[in-house]
Amino acid sequence: MSEKALTLEILTPSDKHWIAQLVVHEAVVPIRHDGDLERRFAPDRLTYVALLQDELVGFIHIALAQTYPDSLEDILSGPIYTGVPRVGIFYGITRTSEQMRGRAKEILSLASEALLQRWPHLALSTYSPMPTFRSWLERVYTQHIGNNTEHLEDIARRCAAGVASPEMCMGMRQMAYLYLHTEEKPGRLLDPVARFHLGNGAQIRDILVGADGSWHGLEQSLGVMVSYQYHPHCDGLTLSHPPILEESLHTLDTMKRVA
C-alpha cells in the first residue's frame, strides 16, 4: 500500500490553530516568547505546514537572507532583510504526528521545490545540530588527555560569545570536522544528522563554531552547528590542513589555562 502524499502550505498569522500546535510541539528551535513567534512571520522568514490529507503532521522553517548568518541567534532575532534573497536556510523540521516519521526527506524536497520555483537562483542549506558531538568529544578527550573536561564548555561559551582566541575556535572546528567523518561501523557515520543529510545528497558547506550558544546547543554540541548544502551542488568542506586527532586535542588541552 503506497504512502499518502504530503502537501505543504505556508503558515500565516491567521492560522491560529496551527500556530498553537507549533508553540506546543516546536522542539528543534522552541518559541521563546511572543516576539520570537512574530519574527517567524517577517518577510524574510517562511514556515511551511506539512499536511497529510488536511491533517497537520509537521513544520519546516526557512530563513531567507542575502548572506549566510553567523549564528542561530542571527536567524531568530537578527535584522529583517527585505531584498531579493540569495540564500535559504532550513533551520528546523518539527514532527507533530507519528505519520511524519521517516518523511523528513520528503518535506525537505517539497520545500526546496517550492523555494526554487519562486527564486530559481536561491542557494539552499541547513543549519543543523550535532546531537552527540559533546559526548563524543568528552569521551575522546578523556581517552587521550585526561578526565578533566570542564574547560571544553568554557571554550564553547567563549566561541559563542565571540571572545575566544582563534586557537580555541580552530581546535573546536577541527574536532567537529573529525567527528563528522567518524563512522560507528564501516559505511555508517556516527552522527545521525550527518548520516541523514549526506545520505540525501547534501554536502557539508561549513562548520559553524559558536553558532548556538543556547543551553540546548551547548549541552548537545558545545555550540557547534553544521551547514549542509542542498542546492547548488558543492564538493563539500575540506580543511587546508587536515586535522590530526592528537594535535587537535592538544590544542584544546593547552587552552584550559585560559578558558
Phi, psi and omega in degrees: 000126184285152178288150174291147183281137173281146170230156180241144171226147178285130177286132179237162180300341180276352181275068189300318182294315179294322178298319178299321178292323178298314181299321182287317191264342186297113183244333182291309176229085188302150173284116187270329182194175183299322179296325177296317179295316179299323181299330182285352176253010178292163183301336182260020178228146175224139169235122176264139173265128177266129184234143170240105183050052177072004176263129179294127178234349180178176178225153170224132186253137180229134171256135179251132187208170175277322179224166179289129178291160182279336187209167175296325179297325176298324178291317187284327186218015179287175180301147179283132178256128185246002180276187176288123185288148175252336180228146172238128185244117172281116183242009175181133171237124184241131177262128177250356181214148177296340178293345180273345184302131179081008185240019179297324178299320181293317181291324175297317181295316180295317179295319179299315179300317181295318181293316182288334175294325181275320180230088188300334184260013182290133171274135185241123179218169175251162161242108192237150177280170171238088194303330184243018182297315183298312181297322178295313182296317179296322178293313180294320179298316179297320181294323188257331187244307184160173188267008178269093186250008185300327184291345180296320177290325177299318177298315180299318179295321178295319178298318181292328181275353180077022181241012179278156174286158176303326180294321178299310183294323179293319178299317179293320180295318180295319180292324176296321178298314179296318179300316183294341179255009179276134179255137175281336170202161185308125177084003181228111180295147180292316185284123184292327180288318176298319179301318181292305186291316179293327176292339178271000178101359177284168176232155177287115178276318183197157172251124190250091180289134179076015185283339181226092181271011178291165178303315182295318180296321178289322184294320185263328187221019179051037175080359183271136174237164180235138174255115177259125183264130178258324183209136349288170181298140174229163183282347180097156184289132169230143178267144183299328176235099181309126184291146174252131188309306185298320180293319180293320176296320179297322178301314178293325180295320181292343181277351186296334182282344181244351182286000000 
